[in-house]
């Protein structure tokens, strides 16, 4: 069940969502660098480097082991 931290102002559930891993841009084009250890609310996609699923940082709803 979604908590107040993973629900938008209109009531839509915002987490979990699929997106880019934590990264920085080192140049305008082609300069994406994925950095450090991912936070505990991000699960990398083993089939797509640089992408993964973000879960709510507070309740982690839907994350394996947090159902």
C-alpha positions as a LaTeX table, in Angstrom:
\begin{tabular}{lrrr}
\hline
Residue & $x$ (\AA) & $y$ (\AA) & $z$ (\AA) \\
\hline
Unk1 & 0.00 & 0.00 & 0.00 \\
Unk2 & 1.32 & 3.43 & $-0.94$ \\
Unk3 & 2.29 & 5.87 & 1.82 \\
Unk4 & 2.04 & 9.66 & 1.79 \\
Unk5 & 5.65 & 9.86 & 0.54 \\
Unk6 & 5.08 & 7.82 & $-2.62$ \\
Unk7 & 1.74 & 9.36 & $-3.60$ \\
Unk8 & 1.51 & 12.54 & $-5.67$ \\
Unk9 & $-0.67$ & 15.56 & $-4.91$ \\
Unk10 & $-3.38$ & 14.24 & $-7.23$ \\
Unk11 & $-3.45$ & 10.88 & $-5.42$ \\
Unk12 & $-1.55$ & 8.93 & $-8.09$ \\
Unk13 & 1.02 & 6.44 & $-6.84$ \\
Unk14 & 4.48 & 7.62 & $-7.96$ \\
Unk15 & 6.58 & 4.68 & $-6.79$ \\
Unk16 & 7.76 & 2.23 & $-7.84$ \\
Unk17 & 8.92 & 3.47 & $-11.23$ \\
Unk18 & 11.48 & 2.36 & $-13.79$ \\
Unk19 & 14.22 & 4.80 & $-14.69$ \\
Unk20 & 17.88 & 5.78 & $-14.82$ \\
Unk21 & 20.33 & 4.74 & $-12.13$ \\
Unk22 & 21.97 & 7.48 & $-10.05$ \\
Unk23 & 24.34 & 9.32 & $-12.39$ \\
Unk24 & 26.14 & 12.58 & $-13.19$ \\
Unk25 & 26.69 & 14.35 & $-16.50$ \\
Unk26 & 30.34 & 15.10 & $-17.27$ \\
Unk27 & 29.70 & 16.71 & $-20.68$ \\
Unk28 & 26.61 & 17.80 & $-22.66$ \\
Unk29 & 26.48 & 14.76 & $-24.98$ \\
Unk30 & 27.68 & 11.24 & $-24.20$ \\
Unk31 & 28.99 & 12.13 & $-20.76$ \\
Unk32 & 26.71 & 10.14 & $-18.47$ \\
Unk33 & 28.63 & 8.39 & $-15.70$ \\
Unk34 & 26.93 & 6.05 & $-13.26$ \\
Unk35 & 28.43 & 6.64 & $-9.85$ \\
Unk36 & 28.81 & 4.94 & $-6.49$ \\
Unk37 & 26.65 & 2.35 & $-4.82$ \\
Unk38 & 22.93 & 2.66 & $-5.60$ \\
Unk39 & 20.69 & 3.71 & $-2.70$ \\
Unk40 & 18.74 & 0.97 & $-0.91$ \\
Unk41 & 15.49 & 1.98 & $-2.67$ \\
Unk42 & 16.93 & 1.32 & $-6.17$ \\
Unk43 & 17.23 & $-2.14$ & $-7.77$ \\
Unk44 & 19.40 & $-2.22$ & $-10.93$ \\
Unk45 & 18.02 & $-4.03$ & $-13.98$ \\
Unk46 & 20.45 & $-6.87$ & $-14.81$ \\
Unk47 & 19.35 & $-6.80$ & $-18.47$ \\
Unk48 & 19.73 & $-3.02$ & $-18.96$ \\
Unk49 & 22.86 & $-1.42$ & $-17.47$ \\
Unk50 & 22.18 & 2.06 & $-16.14$ \\
Unk51 & 18.47 & 1.43 & $-15.58$ \\
Unk52 & 16.43 & $-0.01$ & $-12.77$ \\
Unk53 & 13.42 & 0.29 & $-10.50$ \\
Unk54 & 13.08 & 3.04 & $-7.90$ \\
Unk55 & 10.94 & 2.35 & $-4.83$ \\
Unk56 & 9.64 & 4.79 & $-2.22$ \\
Unk57 & 12.58 & 5.73 & 0.03 \\
Unk58 & 10.30 & 5.63 & 3.11 \\
Unk59 & 8.03 & 2.57 & 2.80 \\
Unk60 & 9.67 & 0.72 & $-0.14$ \\
Unk61 & 6.19 & $-0.53$ & $-1.15$ \\
Unk62 & 6.38 & $-3.35$ & $-3.71$ \\
Unk63 & 10.07 & $-4.03$ & $-3.14$ \\
Unk64 & 10.90 & $-7.68$ & $-2.61$ \\
Unk65 & 11.06 & $-8.37$ & 1.11 \\
Unk66 & 9.04 & $-5.23$ & 1.95 \\
Unk67 & 5.55 & $-6.36$ & 0.89 \\
\hline
\end{tabular}
